[in-house]
Amino acid sequence: MLFSHKNPLKRKIGFLSDGKKIGKFFFQYLRHRGMYASFVFFLNACREWLWFASHRKTAANLISVNLIEKNLESRKYATYYIPTPIIPFFKMIKSLTLPPSSVFVDYGAGKGRAMILAAESGAFSKIKGLEFSPSLFKIAQKNIQSYENKTGQGYFELIHADVLTYKVQKEDNFFYFFHPFNDDMLCSCLDNIYLSLKEYPRKVLLVYQINSRENTSHITKNGVFKLGKTFFSYGARFYVYEHSPN
């Protein structure tokens, strides 16, 4: 669902750049996860890279949001844009018992891949994405529009805004975070979710994917969420948190 390069030379340079980024990320991952998990993660990343390359689309395309949005104050809270891994995501969703009429909310939608994968899973009645970066938001718009044109599905809501300005709706009951920003911003987002749960008690799930470290205790520290399961597939690790009203 990503853009293709019309210029063959630019496309070749883009693929080489992606390969270097994957390699750099692999060695960072190796320090935290060990050889076996890193090897599996690297194989899956290469497989996805080859799939996108064969379809003449940008491959892994790791992007430092801090570099592409130099004029935005909130960029200092952002991490890298990294596409959600395809197969691990589908397996993770399939393994869960979702709340009724699940509404998927992606915090840090990037180029829209997780939103499109959520649609492909068939598990959600509505799909929302929040993205503060104008550059990534424009790409996500085109990717989602292309998907809607091909499938006829139209239950996406892509919102261009800082995540802290989003008022969590009572219908929102599945929150997805792929390590989009630092812990301070994450805690502020969690506070907004807590307020919504207090106002509209309901069962919700929160999925947090992070591959570089395991300390996610700040999500459960106030007792609103409890860790339900840790799902691991092809080097991708998903922490699944649950909340049920008393």
N, C-alpha and C positions, 0 to 999 in steps of 0.2 A: 504493500500500500504506500510505498515511499516513491519519491520522484525518480525518474530515470534521467540519465545524462544524455543529451543529444550528441555531444562532442565525444568521440571515442577516446581521445587523449585524456580529457578531463575525467572520463569514467574510469580509466586505468589508474590515474593518480588517486582518485577517490577510493578505489578498492585497496590500493597499497596503503593509503593512510588508515583505512579501517583495520587492515591487518596489523599495523603497528599498534593501534589502540587496543586491539584484542590482546596482543602479546603483553603489553604493559599491564593491562588489567589482570591477565592471568598470573603474573608474578606477584601482584598485590594480593590476589586471591590465595595464592600458594602459601603465603606467610600466615594467613588466618585459618585456612581450612585443611592444609596438608596435601600430600601428593595425589592420593586417589580421587578425592572430591574435586580437586583442581583439574585433573586430567579429564574426568567426565564432563565437567563444566566447559572445558576448552573444546572438547570434541563436539559438544552440542552447539557451541558458539560458531565453530567452523562450519558445521552442517547448515546452520541458518544463514551464515555468510554466503556459502556456495549457492543456496537456494535463491537468495536475493540477487546475487551476481548473475546467475543463469537467466534470471528474468529481467536483467538490465535495470536493476533498481539499486539504490544505495544500500549497502549491506548493514553491518553492525551500527555504524554511524554514531559512535559515542560523541557527545557534544558537551562541552563545558558551558552551561548556561551563564555562568559568571563572565565568560568572555564574549558571548554573542549579544548580551543585553547590558552593555556598559553604562547606559544612561538610566537604568532602573535602580532605585535604592534597594529594593527588596532582593536584588540579585545575590547579595552577600549571604542570604540564607539558603540559596539553591545549591544543589549538587550537580552531578552530571546527568544529562539525558541519556538513558540506556533503555533500549527497547525491551519490553517484557518478553521473556522466552516463551515460545509458542506451545510446545508440547507440555512442559511442566505446568503452564497455566491451565490448560484444558484438564490435565490429570488432577490438579488441585481442586478445580471447580467441581469435577465429577465426584470427588471424595467427600464433599460437604453436604450436609442437610441444610438447605437454604430456608430463610424465613419466607412466609407466604408473600406472593406478589413482590418478589425481590427487586429493589431498585439499586443499581450499581452506581457508585459515585467514586470516580477516579481522582484522587488528589495529586495534581501534577500530571495532566493528561499527555503532555509531550506532543508527539505527532499523531496520537489517537489510536495507537496499536492496541492497547489494552481494552479500549472501548469496543473496537471492532472484534477482538477475540471474545469479549463478553457477549456480543451479539451472536457470534458464530456458535457459542456454547448453547444457545437457546434456553438459558436458565433464568433470564431476567426480563421483567415486563417493561423496564425503562432503563436507559443508560445515560449517565451524566459524566461530564469531564470538566475539571477546573484547570485552567492554564493561564499563568500570568505573563509568559513570554510572548510578545507579539509575533516573533519569528516562528516559533513552534506552533502557535495558535493558527496562523495562516496555513501552515502545512497540514495541521490536523483537520481544518475545515475542508480542504480539498480532498484529503484522504477519505473522510467520512462521506462527503458528497459523492465521491466516486463509488463508494461501497453502497450507498443508498440507491444510486442510479442503476447499479448492477443487480441489486437484490430486491428493490422495492420496499425495503424496510425503512421506517422513518420514526423510530422512537429514541433518537439521540437528542441530547441537549448539551451542547458544547458551550461553556461559559468562559469568556475572557475576563478574568478578574484575579486579584490576589485572593488566595484561599481564605484569608482571615475575614474578608468581606462577605463571604458566602454564608447565608443564613441556612443552617441545616433544616431541611423540611421534614415533616412528620412521616412522609412516605419513604425517606431515605433509610435503608436498613442493611446495606452492604457497602462498607467503606474499604477502598483499596489504596494502599500506599506502597509504591515501589521506591523506597528511600528517596523521596523527591527533594527533601530539604533537611536542614540540621535539626537537632533535638529541641531547640528552643521553639522553632516554628511548629514542629510536630506537637509539642505540648500545648501550644496555643490553639491548634486545630482540635486537639482532643477536648480542650475546655469547651469549645463551641459545640462539639458533639454531646458532651455531658449535659449541657444546658438543654439541648433538644430532647434528650432522653428523660430529663427531669420534667419537662413540659408535656411531652408525649411519650409515656412509658411504652416500650415495645421491645421485642426481641431483635437484636442486630448482631451482625458479624463484622469484624474488622480484620482484614488481611494485611500484614506488613511483610514485604519481601526485602530482605537485606542479606547480602552474601559476604560482606567483609568483616562482620563481627556478630556476636550473639547477645549482647546486652540490650534487651528491650524492656527492662524492668520498669521504665518510666510509664509504659502503657498500662501496667497493672497496679501501680503504686497506690492509687486511691481506692482500689477495690471495685471500680465500675466494671472493668473488663477482667476476665480471667482467661488465661491461656488454655485454649481447648485442645490444640494439637500443633505439632510442628510437621509440616509436609516437606519432604525432600525429594527432588527428582532432577536427574541430569545436572547436578551441581547447583540447582536453584533451590533456595530455602524459603519457605513461606511460614510465617507464624500466624496462626489463626486464633483470634480472640473472640470471646462470646460475651454477650450481655443479655440477661433476661430480667424483666421486671419482677420485683418481689411479690 
